[in-house]
Amino acid sequence: MSEFSLYFQLGLEHILDPKGYDHILFVIALCAIYVPRDWKKVLVLVTAFTIGHSITLALATLQLISFKTEVIEFLIPTTILITSLSNLVRKEKNLSRGKVQINYVLAVVFGLVHGLGFSSFLRGILGKDQSIFTQLLAFNVGLEIGQIIIVTLFMVMSFITVDLFGLGRRDWKMIISSAVGGIALTIMLENKYW
């Protein structure tokens, strides 16, 4: 197995690992306001998140920035909760207005926080290896593919629930966002650092 394949696999497994469900929850929170016909918006959204976490993942892995792990472990569920709350107050008619929506900004900014969470995992694997460009690229590509898998599964569930069974789009958004927000609040309380 090539080095690229190895780190690609690690990135893919890391995002899809049920033990790391906080990242899965964030991707679901980002997508909760969309239905399958919005797939282009969702793809841009997930890529925005990848861009955000790729930046801090690289900076933290290269040890150009440092952080307290306890703070990041608290901030990750905080980003999930804020995204879920944003979904709950968003009106459906606002989804089609404007070029840059708040959820794209949330995806990039909160991606920065999530990248810090990924970095401790990746730094532990890389050790003192100095040439990490290929590993970082492969890991990020694996993460992106993993996120696309999560989004695809979520969009299939959305299609079944909203399009086939007729649950209202607003109701779907409220159910998913409330559930994800509740889980995020629980994780925050478990990871408070003070």
PEBELLIN-V338673 format. One record per residue. N is the residue number from 1. RES is the residue in three letters. OMEGA is omega in whole degrees, -180 to 180 (* if undefined). Layout:
N_RES_OMEGA + N_RES_OMEGA
This chain:
1_MET_180 + 2_SER_179 + 3_GLU_178 + 4_PHE_-180 + 5_SER_-179 + 6_LEU_-179 + 7_TYR_173 + 8_PHE_180 + 9_GLN_178 + 10_LEU_178 + 11_GLY_179 + 12_LEU_-179 + 13_GLU_-178 + 14_HIS_-179 + 15_ILE_-178 + 16_LEU_-179 + 17_ASP_180 + 18_PRO_178 + 19_LYS_178 + 20_GLY_-173 + 21_TYR_179 + 22_ASP_179 + 23_HIS_176 + 24_ILE_179 + 25_LEU_-180 + 26_PHE_179 + 27_VAL_178 + 28_ILE_178 + 29_ALA_178 + 30_LEU_-174 + 31_CYS_-172 + 32_ALA_-177 + 33_ILE_-176 + 34_TYR_173 + 35_VAL_-173 + 36_PRO_-179 + 37_ARG_177 + 38_ASP_-171 + 39_TRP_180 + 40_LYS_178 + 41_LYS_-179 + 42_VAL_179 + 43_LEU_177 + 44_VAL_-179 + 45_LEU_-180 + 46_VAL_178 + 47_THR_176 + 48_ALA_177 + 49_PHE_180 + 50_THR_179 + 51_ILE_179 + 52_GLY_-176 + 53_HIS_177 + 54_SER_-179 + 55_ILE_-178 + 56_THR_176 + 57_LEU_179 + 58_ALA_-177 + 59_LEU_-179 + 60_ALA_179 + 61_THR_177 + 62_LEU_180 + 63_GLN_175 + 64_LEU_172 + 65_ILE_178 + 66_SER_-175 + 67_PHE_174 + 68_LYS_-178 + 69_THR_-179 + 70_GLU_180 + 71_VAL_-180 + 72_ILE_179 + 73_GLU_174 + 74_PHE_-177 + 75_LEU_-179 + 76_ILE_177 + 77_PRO_175 + 78_THR_178 + 79_THR_179 + 80_ILE_-180 + 81_LEU_180 + 82_ILE_179 + 83_THR_179 + 84_SER_178 + 85_LEU_176 + 86_SER_178 + 87_ASN_-176 + 88_LEU_-178 + 89_VAL_-179 + 90_ARG_177 + 91_LYS_-177 + 92_GLU_-178 + 93_LYS_179 + 94_ASN_-179 + 95_LEU_-177 + 96_SER_-179 + 97_ARG_172 + 98_GLY_179 + 99_LYS_-178 + 100_VAL_-180 + 101_GLN_-176 + 102_ILE_-177 + 103_ASN_175 + 104_TYR_177 + 105_VAL_178 + 106_LEU_-178 + 107_ALA_-179 + 108_VAL_-176 + 109_VAL_-179 + 110_PHE_173 + 111_GLY_177 + 112_LEU_179 + 113_VAL_-178 + 114_HIS_177 + 115_GLY_176 + 116_LEU_177 + 117_GLY_178 + 118_PHE_-170 + 119_SER_-180 + 120_SER_176 + 121_PHE_-176 + 122_LEU_179 + 123_ARG_178 + 124_GLY_180 + 125_ILE_-175 + 126_LEU_-177 + 127_GLY_-177 + 128_LYS_179 + 129_ASP_-176 + 130_GLN_-178 + 131_SER_-172 + 132_ILE_-178 + 133_PHE_-179 + 134_THR_-180 + 135_GLN_179 + 136_LEU_180 + 137_LEU_-179 + 138_ALA_179 + 139_PHE_180 + 140_ASN_177 + 141_VAL_177 + 142_GLY_177 + 143_LEU_-179 + 144_GLU_179 + 145_ILE_177 + 146_GLY_178 + 147_GLN_178 + 148_ILE_176 + 149_ILE_179 + 150_ILE_-180 + 151_VAL_-180 + 152_THR_178 + 153_LEU_179 + 154_PHE_-180 + 155_MET_175 + 156_VAL_177 + 157_MET_178 + 158_SER_179 + 159_PHE_-179 + 160_ILE_-175 + 161_THR_-174 + 162_VAL_-174 + 163_ASP_-178 + 164_LEU_-177 + 165_PHE_172 + 166_GLY_174 + 167_LEU_-179 + 168_GLY_180 + 169_ARG_179 + 170_ARG_180 + 171_ASP_178 + 172_TRP_-180 + 173_LYS_-178 + 174_MET_-179 + 175_ILE_-177 + 176_ILE_-178 + 177_SER_179 + 178_SER_180 + 179_ALA_-179 + 180_VAL_178 + 181_GLY_178 + 182_GLY_178 + 183_ILE_180 + 184_ALA_179 + 185_LEU_177 + 186_THR_179 + 187_ILE_178 + 188_MET_-179 + 189_LEU_178 + 190_GLU_-174 + 191_ASN_179 + 192_LYS_-173 + 193_TYR_-179 + 194_TRP_*
